[in-house]
Structure formats: structure tokens, C-alpha cells
């Protein structure tokens, strides 16, 4: 049985980010920045409340008499208590005889031939750990894209405006970026497990590293571009972001309305129709938040019983294209963009005569001289040598030398 290290990592990121946000908001208050203090607290406490509600829903605490646990969730200590429960369950394995076990059947990844189905006994304690891991995997995604992503964007925007990075703000930005990348990684793993539910899926360390680097570069670039546009366009960027968010939010509902499917009833037996609608709205809200900051590994489909579209529609396009050729075309187009940008600043800019020696123009000259160097050397070798007359100085003929007055 595996150690619940993923649960510990999720709780550690959640606690560290909340603590750093509270500390940074206190510094904003002492500096008199009421707007930044309010937004920092908003992007920290609201996602924390959503995480508490999600944990209560996942563990079904409303249907059980557990007032102390509900009180701890109201005090925002729910993830810590759940993490302690998970480690207590892990430590009790083998000490207490379990009353029953369940049988799971999973296919092994085929190496040669057909996949082999393997039966495995799962005890009660291990089943509880599976529940803990599933709950924290989903809350990590919620925390990442509903809390950490807006928080990182806000703090980076403040850094651009104030032209500096404080220790508290830099710490919060690093923790927020790690939280977003970890949430995106969990989203990718969830998508793989949902897609290939009948197989026993195990991830190698190299796979984790590839997903980490992929998501880190993708999310960091998107956040930087959003912040740069926000620093220039100011308030005008808000309608663009809101429209983008609303488009992703309503897209699953439009597909559900066009499919004429019945309203989902299998989410939770104790939920009413209104409660089911609220849960679906939260799901599409999270889906929209993910798509604002990165490509979503999971596609929401409300007409499906599992609420997830298991088919990868984005791969249909690449079946009719050559991947190496597409990469070369993109690299060529990007290189052409850089070349024409340098050419514009060197030769076509209306104020180029006012420029001093810049790096871009010097780089373009070096590139042109490098490209023309073989041609120039070839011309110099093919050109016949001319006889030089007697000269007292280089480039000064005798007749011109006689006209120079002496002292």
C-alpha cells in the first residue's frame, strides 16, 4: 500500500499558500493598499471555502452526524483533519482485522499480445485511502484554478505596477505557481484514469517530470501574457477575460441543450434537482477556470452519465496532418516573424535615423554580414588583381601627393 504522499503535498500547498496570502494581506494593510489587500484575501478565502464545501460533499458528511468535523470545515481546518485521517488509516493497516474485502479487476498494460485481466483484493483501509486520494485530487484542481491562478495573476500584476518584487509577494507567487502546476498535473492524471478506467494505470517519474515541465511553461506563459495585456489595457482586459470565462462556462450547457438528453440524476442520490443543478454549475465553473489558464485535460459532457467526454476529439485533426512538417512550419513562421521585425527596425522604421546603435540592428547587421561573407570571399578570389603604381601612402596617388602643401 502506497504512502498517501499526494494528500500531504496537497495539504502542504494549500496551507502554505493560505498562510502566505494572509501575511501578504497584512503587509498591504500596513502600507495602506486597501484594494490589493481585499483582492488578496478574496482570492485566498473564497477558494478555501469552496474546497471545504467540496470535501464535505465528497465525504458525504451532511448525511452523517458529525458536527465536530463540520465545525472544523467551517473554521477552514478541514483539509488538515482529512490528511490526519488518511495517515491514521495508513498507520492502522495490518493492526486491525478487516471485516470484509472487495475484489477489483483491472487489465494490465499489454506488452505483447492481448492485455491480461488481474484480480486484486482491496481491504477496507485501502478503500478508504482511495477515497481520500480521489477527494484531494479533485480539491487540488479546484484550489489551483479557482484560487492559485487568480492569485498569481494579481500578484504579478502588482509587481509590474510597482516595478519590484517583495519577499512576501515573491514567496506567494512561487507557491501559487507550484499549486497551479500540481493541480494541472492531477487533472492530467485524472483524465488518463477516466479514459482508461479498465486498465491499471501507473505513472513513471519521467512522466511526472514531463507533465510538470509542460504545465509549468504553459501556465507561466499564459499568466505573463495576461498580466502584460492587463498592464497596458487596464480595465479593458476585464471584459475580454469575462467573455472568455463565460464562453467556457456555457459551452457544456449549450451542448447539453442541443443533445436533448434528460437531466442528470446519478450524481448523488440524496441530492434534489436543485442540488444537482448547483453541483453541475460548480463543475462547469471549475471547467471554465481551468480553460482560462491552460488546456483542459478533461472535457465536460453533461449528457454523459460520467459527466466526462472520454473521447479525445483534438486528436482527430492530427490524423490528417504530418506532425514533423507542422513543427517545421511553425518554427519557420516564428523565425520569419523575428526576421521581419528586425528588418523593420533596421530599414523601415520611420524614426530609424534617431536610433542609436541598438542590439537588434547590430544583430541584423551581423546576420547579414555572416550570410554575405561566403559571397564576398568568392568575389574577392575571382576578381583579377590590379597593378598598383608607386604610392607614398595607401590610397594616395603620386599626382595627388604633389598637390599637398608642405609645412
Kinemage of the C-alpha trace (Angstrom):
@kinemage 1
@onewidth
@group {chain A} dominant
@subgroup {mainchain}
@vectorlist {calphas} color= white
{ca unk a 1} P 0.000 0.000 0.000
{ca unk a 2} L 1.366 3.363 -1.022
{ca unk a 3} L 2.031 6.163 1.444
{ca unk a 4} L -0.556 8.974 0.986
{ca unk a 5} L 2.146 11.434 -0.037
{ca unk a 6} L -0.082 13.158 -2.624
{ca unk a 7} L -2.536 14.066 0.142
{ca unk a 8} L 0.275 15.525 2.242
{ca unk a 9} L 1.535 17.539 -0.744
{ca unk a 10} L -1.938 18.927 -1.476
{ca unk a 11} L -2.474 19.992 2.144
{ca unk a 12} L 1.029 21.475 2.360
{ca unk a 13} L 0.483 23.645 -0.723
{ca unk a 14} L -2.980 24.666 0.500
{ca unk a 15} L -1.694 25.629 3.968
{ca unk a 16} L 1.414 27.396 2.693
{ca unk a 17} L -0.496 29.447 0.144
{ca unk a 18} L -3.168 30.477 2.641
{ca unk a 19} L -0.544 31.467 5.222
{ca unk a 20} L 1.486 33.449 2.677
{ca unk a 21} L -1.661 35.216 1.424
{ca unk a 22} L -2.688 36.213 4.955
{ca unk a 23} L 0.798 37.544 5.685
{ca unk a 24} L 0.931 39.488 2.407
{ca unk a 25} L -2.513 40.981 3.007
{ca unk a 26} L -1.303 42.248 6.399
{ca unk a 27} L 1.635 43.976 4.701
{ca unk a 28} L -0.744 45.581 2.218
{ca unk a 29} L -2.869 46.795 5.117
{ca unk a 30} L 0.121 48.350 6.881
{ca unk a 31} L 1.140 50.027 3.611
{ca unk a 32} L -2.364 51.435 3.078
{ca unk a 33} L -3.122 49.430 -0.086
{ca unk a 34} L -6.733 48.546 0.674
{ca unk a 35} L -7.529 47.357 -2.861
{ca unk a 36} L -4.632 44.896 -3.020
{ca unk a 37} L -5.410 43.680 0.497
{ca unk a 38} L -9.055 42.996 -0.378
{ca unk a 39} L -8.245 41.186 -3.614
{ca unk a 40} L -5.523 39.077 -1.979
{ca unk a 41} L -7.918 37.973 0.769
{ca unk a 42} L -10.684 37.375 -1.779
{ca unk a 43} L -8.546 35.076 -3.941
{ca unk a 44} L -7.472 33.172 -0.831
{ca unk a 45} L -10.607 32.757 1.292
{ca unk a 46} L -13.245 32.177 -1.400
{ca unk a 47} L -11.427 29.167 -2.956
{ca unk a 48} L -10.743 27.878 0.554
{ca unk a 49} L -14.477 27.911 1.299
{ca unk a 50} L -15.180 26.093 -1.976
{ca unk a 51} L -12.600 23.447 -1.064
{ca unk a 52} L -14.275 22.927 2.328
{ca unk a 53} L -17.679 22.503 0.683
{ca unk a 54} L -16.230 20.081 -1.863
{ca unk a 55} L -14.671 17.936 0.865
{ca unk a 56} L -17.971 17.867 2.768
{ca unk a 57} L -19.698 16.741 -0.420
{ca unk a 58} L -17.082 14.102 -1.291
{ca unk a 59} L -17.125 12.570 2.212
{ca unk a 60} L -20.928 12.881 2.499
{ca unk a 61} L -20.753 14.489 5.926
{ca unk a 62} L -24.161 16.137 5.611
{ca unk a 63} L -25.914 12.778 5.837
{ca unk a 64} L -23.964 11.727 8.942
{ca unk a 65} L -23.969 13.025 12.494
{ca unk a 66} L -20.503 14.620 12.597
{ca unk a 67} L -20.932 18.168 13.975
{ca unk a 68} L -17.293 18.488 15.085
{ca unk a 69} L -15.995 17.726 11.596
{ca unk a 70} L -18.421 20.266 10.112
{ca unk a 71} L -17.213 22.854 12.635
{ca unk a 72} L -13.604 22.247 11.617
{ca unk a 73} L -14.561 22.704 7.972
{ca unk a 74} L -16.248 25.992 8.841
{ca unk a 75} L -13.005 27.077 10.546
{ca unk a 76} L -11.085 26.184 7.335
{ca unk a 77} L -9.240 23.282 9.004
{ca unk a 78} L -10.982 20.555 7.023
{ca unk a 79} L -8.051 19.566 4.740
{ca unk a 80} L -5.685 19.228 7.697
{ca unk a 81} L -8.118 16.976 9.583
{ca unk a 82} L -8.718 14.840 6.493
{ca unk a 83} L -4.970 14.487 5.965
{ca unk a 84} L -4.543 13.281 9.547
{ca unk a 85} L -7.381 10.808 8.989
{ca unk a 86} L -5.647 9.458 5.886
{ca unk a 87} L -2.341 8.910 7.712
{ca unk a 88} L -4.169 7.344 10.653
{ca unk a 89} L -5.845 4.926 8.247
{ca unk a 90} L -2.495 4.157 6.629
{ca unk a 91} L -0.890 3.502 10.002
{ca unk a 92} L -3.684 1.181 11.122
{ca unk a 93} L -3.253 -1.196 8.179
{ca unk a 94} L -2.417 -4.683 9.442
{ca unk a 95} L -3.144 -3.891 13.078
{ca unk a 96} L -6.892 -4.444 12.994
{ca unk a 97} L -8.517 -7.357 11.231
{ca unk a 98} L -10.779 -6.059 8.478
{ca unk a 99} L -14.316 -7.483 8.410
{ca unk a 100} L -14.518 -7.686 4.630
{ca unk a 101} L -12.597 -7.106 1.453
{ca unk a 102} L -13.653 -6.261 -2.094
{ca unk a 103} L -12.423 -7.660 -5.384
{ca unk a 104} L -11.249 -5.389 -8.213
{ca unk a 105} L -10.485 -6.461 -11.758
{ca unk a 106} L -8.095 -4.386 -13.826
{ca unk a 107} L -6.273 -5.088 -17.069
{ca unk a 108} L -2.513 -4.864 -17.154
{ca unk a 109} L -0.897 -2.772 -19.862
{ca unk a 110} L -0.149 -5.144 -22.764
{ca unk a 111} L 3.474 -5.662 -23.649
{ca unk a 112} L 2.925 -8.446 -26.127
{ca unk a 113} L -0.384 -9.791 -27.294
{ca unk a 114} L -3.687 -9.231 -25.522
{ca unk a 115} L -3.966 -7.470 -22.153
{ca unk a 116} L -4.325 -9.749 -19.139
{ca unk a 117} L -7.026 -9.132 -16.526
{ca unk a 118} L -5.839 -9.418 -12.927
{ca unk a 119} L -7.971 -9.740 -9.816
{ca unk a 120} L -6.916 -7.990 -6.649
{ca unk a 121} L -8.286 -7.879 -3.119
{ca unk a 122} L -8.820 -4.428 -1.663
{ca unk a 123} L -9.270 -4.125 2.073
{ca unk a 124} L -11.428 -1.634 3.895
{ca unk a 125} L -8.496 0.569 4.916
{ca unk a 126} L -7.122 0.684 1.383
{ca unk a 127} L -10.584 1.564 0.083
{ca unk a 128} L -10.692 4.498 2.497
{ca unk a 129} L -7.301 5.668 1.262
{ca unk a 130} L -8.560 5.512 -2.323
{ca unk a 131} L -11.455 7.761 -1.288
{ca unk a 132} L -9.056 10.177 0.413
{ca unk a 133} L -6.805 10.347 -2.633
{ca unk a 134} L -9.702 10.911 -5.028
{ca unk a 135} L -11.142 13.695 -2.864
{ca unk a 136} L -7.837 15.546 -2.509
{ca unk a 137} L -7.027 15.141 -6.210
{ca unk a 138} L -10.246 16.965 -7.082
{ca unk a 139} L -9.828 19.661 -4.449
{ca unk a 140} L -6.249 20.261 -5.646
{ca unk a 141} L -7.630 21.083 -9.094
{ca unk a 142} L -10.209 23.423 -7.549
{ca unk a 143} L -7.624 25.199 -5.421
{ca unk a 144} L -5.253 25.537 -8.367
{ca unk a 145} L -7.557 27.152 -10.929
{ca unk a 146} L -10.083 28.963 -8.740
{ca unk a 147} L -7.593 30.322 -6.215
{ca unk a 148} L -3.916 29.994 -7.089
{ca unk a 149} L -4.219 31.076 -10.736
{ca unk a 150} L -6.082 34.358 -9.992
{ca unk a 151} L -3.750 34.962 -7.043
{ca unk a 152} L -0.630 34.547 -9.181
{ca unk a 153} L -2.048 36.847 -11.856
{ca unk a 154} L -2.891 39.517 -9.281
{ca unk a 155} L 0.483 39.478 -7.545
{ca unk a 156} L 2.396 39.530 -10.842
{ca unk a 157} L 0.270 42.494 -11.955
{ca unk a 158} L 1.162 44.328 -8.729
{ca unk a 159} L 4.845 43.591 -9.369
{ca unk a 160} L 4.600 45.146 -12.837
{ca unk a 161} L 2.879 48.252 -11.494
{ca unk a 162} L 5.242 48.736 -8.549
{ca unk a 163} L 8.337 47.649 -10.509
{ca unk a 164} L 9.564 45.407 -7.739
{ca unk a 165} L 9.125 42.063 -6.016
{ca unk a 166} L 8.987 41.906 -2.240
{ca unk a 167} L 9.872 38.791 -0.269
{ca unk a 168} L 6.287 38.087 0.756
{ca unk a 169} L 4.898 38.636 -2.736
{ca unk a 170} L 7.609 36.539 -4.366
{ca unk a 171} L 7.006 33.690 -1.903
{ca unk a 172} L 3.271 33.720 -2.573
{ca unk a 173} L 3.847 33.772 -6.340
{ca unk a 174} L 6.177 30.756 -6.207
{ca unk a 175} L 3.749 28.769 -4.028
{ca unk a 176} L 0.814 29.724 -6.262
{ca unk a 177} L 2.666 28.622 -9.395
{ca unk a 178} L 3.546 25.281 -7.788
{ca unk a 179} L -0.080 24.846 -6.726
{ca unk a 180} L -1.337 25.532 -10.265
{ca unk a 181} L 1.147 23.142 -11.847
{ca unk a 182} L 0.320 20.451 -9.309
{ca unk a 183} L -3.401 20.929 -9.937
{ca unk a 184} L -2.861 20.674 -13.694
{ca unk a 185} L -0.790 17.532 -13.159
{ca unk a 186} L -3.577 15.975 -11.094
{ca unk a 187} L -6.040 16.963 -13.820
{ca unk a 188} L -3.944 15.134 -16.431
{ca unk a 189} L -3.704 12.017 -14.269
{ca unk a 190} L -7.463 12.067 -13.607
{ca unk a 191} L -8.125 12.359 -17.331
{ca unk a 192} L -5.892 9.363 -18.075
{ca unk a 193} L -7.513 7.248 -15.359
{ca unk a 194} L -11.017 8.166 -16.534
{ca unk a 195} L -10.163 7.471 -20.161
{ca unk a 196} L -8.562 4.095 -19.400
{ca unk a 197} L -10.616 3.089 -16.392
{ca unk a 198} L -10.449 -0.640 -17.165
{ca unk a 199} L -6.635 -0.655 -17.033
{ca unk a 200} L -4.264 -0.483 -14.103
{ca unk a 201} L -2.521 2.850 -14.714
{ca unk a 202} L 0.839 3.614 -13.108
{ca unk a 203} L 2.867 6.749 -13.847
{ca unk a 204} L 6.653 6.729 -14.092
{ca unk a 205} L 8.807 9.543 -12.624
{ca unk a 206} L 9.745 10.656 -16.145
{ca unk a 207} L 6.033 11.039 -16.969
{ca unk a 208} L 5.537 13.239 -13.901
{ca unk a 209} L 8.556 15.323 -14.899
{ca unk a 210} L 7.299 15.798 -18.468
{ca unk a 211} L 3.839 16.879 -17.309
{ca unk a 212} L 5.404 19.210 -14.731
{ca unk a 213} L 7.615 20.948 -17.299
{ca unk a 214} L 4.810 21.076 -19.875
{ca unk a 215} L 2.310 22.651 -17.497
{ca unk a 216} L 4.882 24.981 -15.912
{ca unk a 217} L 5.817 26.548 -19.251
{ca unk a 218} L 2.225 26.699 -20.472
{ca unk a 219} L 0.746 28.297 -17.363
{ca unk a 220} L 3.640 30.702 -16.781
{ca unk a 221} L 3.487 31.984 -20.368
{ca unk a 222} L -0.280 32.467 -20.252
{ca unk a 223} L -0.160 34.319 -16.943
{ca unk a 224} L 2.663 36.581 -18.139
{ca unk a 225} L 0.810 37.449 -21.354
{ca unk a 226} L -2.389 38.155 -19.409
{ca unk a 227} L -0.539 40.409 -16.975
{ca unk a 228} L 1.260 42.313 -19.751
{ca unk a 229} L -2.005 42.945 -21.559
{ca unk a 230} L -3.623 43.991 -18.277
{ca unk a 231} L -0.839 46.475 -17.531
{ca unk a 232} L -1.370 48.155 -20.904
{ca unk a 233} L -5.115 47.859 -21.495
{ca unk a 234} L -6.040 48.338 -17.807
{ca unk a 235} L -9.791 47.900 -17.316
{ca unk a 236} L -10.429 46.915 -20.942
{ca unk a 237} L -8.930 43.485 -20.389
{ca unk a 238} L -11.650 42.610 -17.857
{ca unk a 239} L -14.488 42.231 -20.440
{ca unk a 240} L -12.244 40.030 -22.598
{ca unk a 241} L -11.433 37.701 -19.694
{ca unk a 242} L -15.050 37.626 -18.541
{ca unk a 243} L -16.320 36.783 -22.034
{ca unk a 244} L -13.695 34.055 -22.356
{ca unk a 245} L -14.719 32.619 -18.994
{ca unk a 246} L -18.453 32.760 -19.793
{ca unk a 247} L -17.884 31.074 -23.155
{ca unk a 248} L -16.220 28.087 -21.492
{ca unk a 249} L -18.855 28.083 -18.738
{ca unk a 250} L -21.873 27.945 -21.047
{ca unk a 251} L -20.317 25.695 -23.711
{ca unk a 252} L -21.123 22.390 -21.900
{ca unk a 253} L -24.654 23.622 -21.193
{ca unk a 254} L -25.225 24.522 -24.862
{ca unk a 255} L -24.060 21.057 -25.935
{ca unk a 256} L -26.337 19.515 -23.305
{ca unk a 257} L -29.309 21.572 -24.531
{ca unk a 258} L -28.652 20.590 -28.163
{ca unk a 259} L -28.379 16.891 -27.296
{ca unk a 260} L -31.940 16.838 -25.803
{ca unk a 261} L -30.697 14.481 -23.082
{ca unk a 262} L -32.581 14.050 -19.776
{ca unk a 263} L -31.391 15.932 -16.705
{ca unk a 264} L -28.598 14.015 -14.893
{ca unk a 265} L -29.881 12.106 -11.874
{ca unk a 266} L -26.949 9.868 -10.942
{ca unk a 267} L -24.653 12.399 -9.272
{ca unk a 268} L -25.861 11.821 -5.713
{ca unk a 269} L -28.969 10.006 -4.549
{ca unk a 270} L -29.625 12.379 -1.651
{ca unk a 271} L -29.482 15.499 -3.840
{ca unk a 272} L -32.608 17.157 -5.094
{ca unk a 273} L -32.945 18.562 -8.600
{ca unk a 274} L -31.839 21.987 -7.364
{ca unk a 275} L -28.829 20.496 -5.573
{ca unk a 276} L -27.852 18.575 -8.702
{ca unk a 277} L -28.069 21.786 -10.734
{ca unk a 278} L -25.839 23.570 -8.208
{ca unk a 279} L -23.244 20.780 -8.391
{ca unk a 280} L -23.267 20.858 -12.202
{ca unk a 281} L -22.858 24.641 -12.163
{ca unk a 282} L -19.850 24.268 -9.870
{ca unk a 283} L -18.405 21.657 -12.207
{ca unk a 284} L -18.745 23.875 -15.275
{ca unk a 285} L -17.445 26.836 -13.237
{ca unk a 286} L -14.287 24.869 -12.455
{ca unk a 287} L -14.060 23.749 -16.083
{ca unk a 288} L -14.173 27.383 -17.247
{ca unk a 289} L -11.480 28.395 -14.749
{ca unk a 290} L -9.173 25.643 -15.987
{ca unk a 291} L -9.572 26.612 -19.637
{ca unk a 292} L -8.770 30.254 -18.965
{ca unk a 293} L -5.262 29.401 -17.764
{ca unk a 294} L -4.375 26.193 -19.626
{ca unk a 295} L -5.677 23.488 -21.918
{ca unk a 296} L -8.119 21.274 -20.060
{ca unk a 297} L -7.213 17.587 -19.983
{ca unk a 298} L -10.833 16.705 -19.103
{ca unk a 299} L -13.753 17.700 -21.330
{ca unk a 300} L -17.083 18.127 -19.528
{ca unk a 301} L -20.072 16.467 -21.180
{ca unk a 302} L -23.284 16.857 -19.167
{ca unk a 303} L -25.221 14.405 -21.335
{ca unk a 304} L -22.803 11.584 -20.446
{ca unk a 305} L -23.551 9.538 -17.302
{ca unk a 306} L -19.951 10.067 -16.125
{ca unk a 307} L -20.144 13.824 -16.967
{ca unk a 308} L -16.818 13.443 -18.792
{ca unk a 309} L -16.165 13.119 -22.507
{ca unk a 310} L -13.773 10.175 -22.773
{ca unk a 311} L -13.050 10.652 -26.472
{ca unk a 312} L -10.119 12.875 -27.388
{ca unk a 313} L -11.592 14.937 -30.198
{ca unk a 314} L -8.490 17.106 -30.541
{ca unk a 315} L -6.550 14.146 -31.948
{ca unk a 316} L -8.852 13.843 -34.962
{ca unk a 317} L -7.225 16.857 -36.612
{ca unk a 318} L -3.678 15.494 -36.309
{ca unk a 319} L -4.604 12.239 -38.017
{ca unk a 320} L -4.690 14.103 -41.343
{ca unk a 321} L -1.507 16.123 -40.863
{ca unk a 322} L 2.180 15.342 -40.669
{ca unk a 323} L 3.452 16.227 -37.205
{ca unk a 324} L 7.133 16.863 -38.207
{ca unk a 325} L 6.030 19.033 -41.117
{ca unk a 326} L 3.714 21.016 -38.846
{ca unk a 327} L 6.545 21.621 -36.376
{ca unk a 328} L 8.845 22.825 -39.160
{ca unk a 329} L 6.156 25.148 -40.481
{ca unk a 330} L 5.596 26.675 -37.051
{ca unk a 331} L 9.327 27.144 -36.475
{ca unk a 332} L 9.735 28.664 -39.913
{ca unk a 333} L 6.837 31.055 -39.374
{ca unk a 334} L 8.239 32.127 -35.997
{ca unk a 335} L 11.698 32.666 -37.491
{ca unk a 336} L 10.196 34.714 -40.317
{ca unk a 337} L 8.392 36.878 -37.772
{ca unk a 338} L 11.656 37.646 -35.955
{ca unk a 339} L 13.450 38.391 -39.252
{ca unk a 340} L 10.828 40.850 -40.465
{ca unk a 341} L 10.689 42.506 -37.053
{ca unk a 342} L 14.439 43.123 -37.144
{ca unk a 343} L 14.221 44.264 -40.763
{ca unk a 344} L 11.503 46.766 -39.867
{ca unk a 345} L 13.532 48.321 -37.052
{ca unk a 346} L 16.678 48.386 -39.184
{ca unk a 347} L 15.422 49.698 -42.535
{ca unk a 348} L 11.724 50.615 -42.496
{ca unk a 349} L 11.093 52.312 -39.178
{ca unk a 350} L 10.047 55.973 -39.769
{ca unk a 351} L 12.334 57.191 -36.959
{ca unk a 352} L 15.282 54.906 -37.593
{ca unk a 353} L 17.663 57.865 -38.092
{ca unk a 354} L 17.085 58.840 -34.473
{ca unk a 355} L 18.107 55.428 -33.201
{ca unk a 356} L 21.427 54.874 -31.562
{ca unk a 357} L 23.310 51.632 -32.057
{ca unk a 358} L 20.856 49.053 -30.774
{ca unk a 359} L 21.161 45.358 -30.169
{ca unk a 360} L 18.520 44.446 -32.742
{ca unk a 361} L 20.050 46.439 -35.577
{ca unk a 362} L 23.528 45.216 -34.701
{ca unk a 363} L 22.248 41.641 -34.644
{ca unk a 364} L 20.669 42.088 -38.060
{ca unk a 365} L 23.888 43.519 -39.469
{ca unk a 366} L 25.881 40.647 -38.017
{ca unk a 367} L 23.440 38.146 -39.518
{ca unk a 368} L 23.590 39.820 -42.926
{ca unk a 369} L 27.371 40.014 -42.852
{ca unk a 370} L 27.555 36.390 -41.828
{ca unk a 371} L 25.282 35.385 -44.704
{ca unk a 372} L 27.146 37.545 -47.220
{ca unk a 373} L 30.624 36.547 -46.077
{ca unk a 374} L 30.913 33.499 -48.416
{ca unk a 375} L 29.695 35.587 -51.365
{ca unk a 376} L 32.177 38.373 -50.622
{ca unk a 377} L 35.084 35.966 -50.281
{ca unk a 378} L 34.137 34.282 -53.551
{ca unk a 379} L 34.032 37.639 -55.381
{ca unk a 380} L 37.381 38.679 -53.965
{ca unk a 381} L 39.043 35.478 -55.192
{ca unk a 382} L 37.507 35.720 -58.666
{ca unk a 383} L 38.320 39.429 -59.160
{ca unk a 384} L 41.692 39.989 -61.028
{ca unk a 385} L 44.415 41.836 -59.233
{ca unk a 386} L 45.201 45.365 -60.426
{ca unk a 387} L 48.712 46.766 -60.718
{ca unk a 388} L 49.409 49.426 -58.149
{ca unk a 389} L 51.612 52.315 -59.007
{ca unk a 390} L 54.174 53.852 -56.712
{ca unk a 391} L 52.451 55.395 -53.704
{ca unk a 392} L 53.870 57.079 -50.726
{ca unk a 393} L 50.697 56.378 -48.710
{ca unk a 394} L 47.961 53.838 -49.034
{ca unk a 395} L 45.257 55.074 -51.411
{ca unk a 396} L 47.149 58.300 -52.307
{ca unk a 397} L 48.464 58.501 -55.910
{ca unk a 398} L 51.616 60.378 -56.872
{ca unk a 399} L 49.736 63.229 -58.603
{ca unk a 400} L 47.611 63.859 -55.550
{ca unk a 401} L 50.680 63.777 -53.368
{ca unk a 402} L 52.292 66.640 -55.300
{ca unk a 403} L 49.326 68.898 -54.614
{ca unk a 404} L 49.655 68.561 -50.841
{ca unk a 405} L 51.273 71.726 -49.452
{ca unk a 406} L 54.303 71.272 -47.319
{ca unk a 407} L 54.869 72.847 -43.978
